[in-house]
Amino acid sequence: MSYSENKMGRMNVNRLLITMSFPMMISMLVQALYNIVDSIFVSKIHEDALTAVSLAFPLQTLMIAVAVGTSVGVNAILSKALGAKDTKTVNKVAVNGIFLSVVSFIIFCILGFTVVKPFYMSQTESAQIVSYGTDYLTIVLCVSIGIFLQTMFERLLTSTGRTLLTMATQGTGAIINIILDPILIFGFFGLPALGVKGAAIATVIGQICAAIFAIILNLTKNTEIKINFKGFVPDAKIIGSIYVIGLPSIIMQSIGSIMVYVMNQILMGFTSTAAAVFGVYFKLQSFIFMPIFGLNTGLVPIIAYNFGAKKKDRLMLAWKYAWFYATAIMIIGVLGFELLPQFLFIPFDASDTMIKMGVTALRIIGIHFPIAAFCIVTGTLFQALGKSVYSMVTSIMRQLVVLLPAAYLLSLLGNIDYVWWAFPIAEIMSCAVTVFYFFRIKKTIIDKM
């Protein structure tokens, strides 16, 4: 396929967005399903095992944030270079991105050997939880080469429009993970029961298999990118450009772990059931938000390519279609949260008290979903145009500057139901800031194309 034939510059925009995004949306749904299934298996070992895996969230989130953020920067720059038909830059960005993935793995491998036990001891005095957690998180961090290479090579496929292949690699990794979880945790087919170690090993094996698959697909199917490390020397300018876009993405994803940690402290001031409801909400909302994140993954290269090709109309049309589809998905989510909240708690074996509290929580929190659709898709527009800092500022203001203080102040009223209103309040503020940045970027970048 030659550059002049690249579908991102010529295919009907609506059809292009669907073909680019749909496979990624399916992949994200598979990931959301895995997250729940994994928790179910681990919980059958012991409640402390589930707690230990849950406490791993901040460091795991940081690792994934670095992997995804770096690849977001590579994806945006590479897609823009493709649109500008700059073959030399395309290939240099790709090899520098792979180099950064390996460096990131080395850093987290070192963290796995040094900080895991102190990390757990800072959160709990339970020796059992510390033991479970150290076993689990040490393996996940020290054998994280799979997640870094998988993420990078999948984004190389996405940047040239091959999202169907990306779906295949993500789906393969998740399915292998789901299959291996019960086998390694409980010791089926004559294998020893490894407990939480088995869950960790299943995770890294799935990631490594997906990475190998993604590498093979890039070398055999991704003809627009030539990966060649002969005479390779890290390019400081390219690496800097990657992180100008990628670092805000890394920060945005990382602050989520801070928000969850502090929010749990506020909710625990009422009852542990409130924190449990919050945890269930996060699992449920992943089925709504993950498809939109998949939509955004397909949107980034379309916007970046047409920005590089100076095709303003196609760029704006892609953003509008993505906003429409994201809103439609969010409306489905709202209907589920408003009309069927009690049924959504059944898979979690929730008590009557938890269901009563959860029904109120879901109905209040769900109000903000359609507003979030605009904020998420427009934030992706910012990233694809090289203005990730706008998305970062908006995310920080929503989760740290508004959500947490609002939740704390509402908690002082003594009614847990009031705390859930912090989510709609924070999203309204986020929407106002996003609108402001949108008109700024439209005036300074889009209108001048």
N, C-alpha and C positions, 0 to 999 in steps of 0.2 A: 504494500500500500504506500503510495507516494504522499508527500505532504499535501499536495493539491487535492487529494481525494479524501483527506481526513473528514470524517462525518461531522465533527464538531463545528466545522465551518460551512457546511452545506445542507445537512439534513434538516427537515422540518423541526423546529425547536421543540414543540410539544412532544413529538415522537422521540426526538433525541433525548429529552429529559427522562422520559419513561424508560427507554431502553437502557440508558446509562444508570438510572437510579433503582429500578425495580429489583434487579439482582442484589444490589446492596441492601435494599430494604428487607428482602428475604433473609439475607445473611445476618442482619442485625436482629431480626426476630428469632433466628436460631440461637444467637448469642444470648438473648434475653431468656429464652427457654432453658438454655444450659445453666444460667446463673441460678435459676430456681431449682432445677433438678439437682445440681451440685449441692445446694444447701440442704435439700431433702435427704440425700445420701449421708452427708456429714452428720446431720442431726441424729441419725440412727446409731452413731457410735456412742455419743454422750452429749449432753447439753453443753458441757465444757468445751467439747470439740467444735461445736457450732460457734460458740462464743469466741474461741481462739481464731477460727477462720474469719469471723466478722471483724475482729480487732486488727487483722492484717490489712484491712481496707485502706488506711492512709498510705502505707508504703507501696502496696500493689497499685493503687491509683496513681501515685507519683511515677512509678515505672511505666505504666501504660500511657500516662500523660506525656512523658518524654518521648516514647516511641511514636505516638500518634502526632504530637506537636512537630517533631522533626520531619515526619513524613508529609505533614500538611504543608510545611514550607517548601519541601522538595516538589510536591505535587503542583503547587501554585506557580513556582518559578519555571518548572519544566513545561507545564501546559502553556504558559505564556510564550516560552521559547519555541514551542511547537507551532503556535499560532503565527509567530514571526518568522517561521521556517529557518530558525537558527540551529542547525544540526550540531555544531560544535558545542554550544552551550548546553543543549539537551543532554549530550553524553557526559559532559563534565559534571553537571548537576547530579546525574544519576550515580556516578561512581563516588562522588563526595558524600552523597546521601547514605550510600551503603557503608562507607568508611565511618560516618558518624554513628550508624547503628551499632557497629562493632565496638566503638569506643564507649557508647552508652552501656552496652552489655558488660564490659569490663568494670565500669564504675559500679553498677548494681551488683555484680558478682562480689566485689570487695565489700559492699555494704552487707551482703548476705552473710559473709563470714565474720563481720565485726559488730554490727549494730542490732541484729535481730533480737537477741536475748535481752539486752538493756531496753530496747523498744517495748517489749512485752512487760518487763518488770516495772516500767514507768506507768503502765496502765492498770495492772492488777497485782494483788498479792497472792493469788492462787497459784501454787506450784504446778497444779495439773494443767491449768490454762497456759501457763508459761511453757510447759513441756510440749503440749500439743502445738502451740503456736510456733515455737522455735523449730520443731520438726517440719512443720508445713511451710513457713515463710522462708526458711533457709534454702530449701530445695527450689522454691518458686523463683527466688532472686538469683541464686548461684547458677541455675540452668535456664536463665532468661534469654539466651541467645535466640531461641525460637521466636519469641514474641517480637523482638526487635527486627529480625530479618523478615518475618512474616509480614509485619506491618509495612515495612519499607517496600518490599517487592510487590505487595498488593497495591500500594499507591502508584508504583511505576506502571502497573497494568491499568489502573484507573485513569491516570493522566493521559493515556492514549485512547481512552474510550472502551477498554476491554473489561467492563464491569462484570460481565457474565463469567469471565475467568476468575475474577476476584471472588465472586460468590462461590465458585467451586472450591477455591482454596479455604475460605472461611468456613464454609459448610463442612468440608472434610475435617478440618481441625476440631470443630465443635462436636461432630458426630463421633470421632475417635475418642475424644475426651469423655463424652457421655457413656460410650460403650465400656471404656476402661475403668471408669469410676467404680462401679460396683464390683468389678472383677478384682481390682487391686485393693480396694478398701476392705472387702469382706473375704477375699481369698477364694474365689471360685476357680473351677477347673484345675484343682490341685496346687494352685499358687498360694503362698502364705498371705494371711490377712495383715495388711500393712497399716490399716487405720488411716489417720490423717496424712501419713507419709504417702499412702496409696493415692489419696486425692491429689496431692501435690505432683506426684510422678505422672498421673494421668493427665494433669494439666500441661506439664512441660512436654510430654510426648506428643500430645495433640498439637501444641504450638510448633514443635520441631517438624512434624510431618507436614503441617500447613506451609511452613517456611520452605521446605524442600520442594514441595509441589509448586509454590509461587515462583521459586528460582527457575525451575525447569520450564514453566510456562513463559517466563520472561525471555529465556534464552532461545526458546523454540518458536514462540508466537508473537512476541512483541518486537516486530521488525523495525519500528521507528526509533528504538533506543538501542545503541550499541554499547554493551558493558565490556570495557577493556581496561584492566588495571596495569597494563604494561607501561612502565615509566611513571606510574601514578605518584603525584605529590599533592598533599592536601592544599586546596585553593582557599586561602583565607577570605578572599572577597566573596566567593560563592557561599562558603560556610556562614559568613556574616549575613548574607542575604537570606539564607535559609532560616536563620534564627531570628531575623527581623520579623519574619512572618510567623515562624513556628513558636518562638518564645511566648508571645501572648497566648497562643493556644495552649501551651504547656501550663502556663499560670492559670488560665481559665479552668482547665480540668483539675488542677491541683487544689484550687480553693474549694472545690466541692467537698473534699475530704474534711477540710477545716469546718465548713458549714455543718456537715453531718455530725461531727464530733461535738461542737458547741450546742447544736440543736438538741442532741441527746441529753446533754447536761441540763438544759432547761426543762425538757420533758420529764426527766427522772426526778425533778423536784416535785412533780405531781405523783407519778406512779410509774413503775416499770412497764405497765401495760401501755402507757402513752408512747414510750420509746418503741415498744413492739409494734404498735399501730403505725408509727412513722416508718419502721423498717418494712412493713408490709406495703405501705404506700409506695416506697421506692421500688419494690419489686414489680408492683402493678403498673406504675407509671412507665417503667422501662418498655412495656409492650406498646405504649403509645408514642413515647419519645424516640425509641430506637429506630423505628421506620423513618422518622423524620431526619434523624442523623444519617441514615442510609441515603435518603433523598438528597441531603446536603453534600454527601460524598460524591454523588454523581453530578451535582450542580457546580462544584468548585472548578473542575477542568473545563466545563462548558463556558463559564464566565471568564476564566483566565485565558483560555484559547481565543475567544472572540475579543477580549480586551487587547491581546497581543496582535490580533488581526485587524483591530480598529473597526469592529462591526458592532456599533453601539446598539442598534435595534435588536439584534439577536441576543445581546447581553441582557438588556432590560426585559425582553420577552421571557427569557429563561427564568429570571428572578420572579416575574409575575406568576408564571405557571407554578413554580415551586411554592410560592406563597399560597396559591389557591389549593394545591394538593395538601400542603401542611395543615391548612385551616380545616379542610375536610376531615383529615385524620384526627385532628384535635376535637372536632365536633363529635365524632364517634366516641372518643374518650370521655367527653363531658356527659354524653347520654348514658354511658356505662356507669360512670361515677354517680350520676344523679338518680338513675332509675333502678340500678341493680347493685348498690353498694354492699348489701348484706350477703349476696351470693358470692361476691368477689373474695370474701374472707374464708369461705368454706375450705378451699385447698390447704389453708394454713392451720386447720384444726383450732380455730379461734374460740375462746370462751364467750359466753353471752355478754360479759362486761366489755370484752375487747371488741365484739361486733357492734355493740351500742355506741362505744366511743369512736370506732372506725367509720361507721356510717356517717356520722356528723363530720368527721375529718375529711372524708373523701368528697362529700357534697360541697364543703366549703373550698377545699383546695382546687377541686376540678373547675371552678369558675374561671380560673386564670388561663386555662389551656389555649383558647383561641387567641388570646393576646400573646402568649408565648410563641405561637406559630409565626407571627410577624417578626418577633424579636430574633428567633433562632435563624430563620431564613435570611433576614437582612444582615445579621451578624456574619453569616457565611459569605454574603456579597462583600462585606468589608474585608474579610480574609482573602478572598480570591483577587481583590483589587490591590492587595498589599497593604491594607490598613487594619491589620489584626489588632493593633493597639486600641482601636475603637471598640472592638468586641471585648477585649480584655477589661477596659474601663467599665463598660456596661455590666459585665459579669460580676466584677468586684463590687460595684455599687449595689447590684441586686442581691447578691448572696451575703456579703459581709457588712456593707454600709447601711442597708435598709432591712433586709430579712431578719438578721439576728437581733439587732436592737429592737425592731418592732415586736418580734416574738418575746423577747425578755420583758419589754414594757407591758405587753398584753398579759403575760403570765402573772404580773403583779396584781392583776384584777382578781386572781384567785379561781378562775374558771378555765379549764383546759380547752374548752371549745373556742375561746377567744384567740388562743395562740395560733390556731390554724389560719386565721385571717391574715397573718403575716405574709403568707404566700401570694394572695391576690394583691396586697398592698405593694409588695416588692416588685411584682410583675408590671403593675401600672407605672411605677417609677421607671422601670427598665424600658418600657415602651416609649415613654417621653424622651429619654436619653437617646434611644435608638432612632427615633424620628429626627431628632436634632442632628445626629451624625449622618443620617441618610441624606438630608438636604445639603449638608456640607460637602459630602463626597460626590453628590450629584452635580453640584455647582463647580467644584474644583477639578473633578476628574472626568466623570461621565459626559457632561455637556461639552467638554473640550475635545472629545474624541473625534 
